[in-house]
Amino acid sequence: MFAWIAQNIATIIICLALILIVAAIVFSMVRNKKKGKSSCCCNCQGCPMGGSCHKR
């Protein structure tokens, strides 16, 4: 078991780093959504869902 971990330590570290990055992005998106910020950052006048994603 330890030999396998030693042989694949670089892959394990890279996977853990990617998981942490994705988790940070999702956490940031959830926090922004709770604050009422939009995830698209675009002009909503032309968007068909513009009335349902922002509180007016």
C-alpha positions as CSV (number, residue, x, y, z in Angstrom):
1,M,0.0,0.0,0.0
2,F,2.7,2.5,1.0
3,A,4.7,1.6,-2.1
4,W,1.8,2.4,-4.3
5,I,1.3,5.7,-2.5
6,A,5.0,6.5,-2.9
7,Q,4.9,5.7,-6.6
8,N,1.8,7.9,-7.2
9,I,2.4,10.8,-4.8
10,A,2.6,13.4,-7.5
11,T,-0.7,12.3,-9.0
12,I,-2.3,12.2,-5.6
13,I,-1.1,15.8,-4.8
14,I,-2.3,17.1,-8.1
15,C,-5.7,15.5,-7.7
16,L,-6.1,17.0,-4.2
17,A,-5.1,20.4,-5.4
18,L,-7.7,20.2,-8.3
19,I,-10.4,19.1,-5.8
20,L,-9.6,22.0,-3.5
21,I,-9.7,24.5,-6.5
22,V,-13.1,23.2,-7.7
23,A,-14.4,23.3,-4.1
24,A,-13.3,26.9,-3.7
25,I,-15.0,27.9,-7.0
26,V,-18.3,26.2,-6.0
27,F,-18.1,27.8,-2.5
28,S,-17.5,31.2,-4.1
29,M,-20.5,30.8,-6.5
30,V,-22.8,29.7,-3.7
31,R,-21.7,32.7,-1.5
32,N,-22.2,35.1,-4.4
33,K,-25.7,33.6,-5.2
34,K,-26.7,34.0,-1.5
35,K,-25.6,37.7,-1.7
36,G,-27.8,38.2,-4.8
37,K,-25.0,38.6,-7.3
38,S,-25.3,37.2,-10.7
39,S,-23.0,34.5,-12.0
40,C,-23.1,35.7,-15.6
41,C,-22.1,39.4,-15.1
42,C,-23.9,40.3,-18.3
43,N,-26.6,42.7,-19.2
44,C,-29.9,41.1,-18.3
45,Q,-32.2,43.1,-20.5
46,G,-31.8,40.8,-23.5
47,C,-31.8,37.6,-21.4
48,P,-35.0,35.6,-21.3
49,M,-34.3,34.6,-17.7
50,G,-33.4,38.1,-16.6
51,G,-36.4,38.5,-14.4
52,S,-36.0,35.3,-12.5
53,C,-32.4,35.4,-11.6
54,H,-32.3,38.9,-10.0
55,K,-34.4,40.3,-7.3
56,R,-35.9,43.6,-8.3
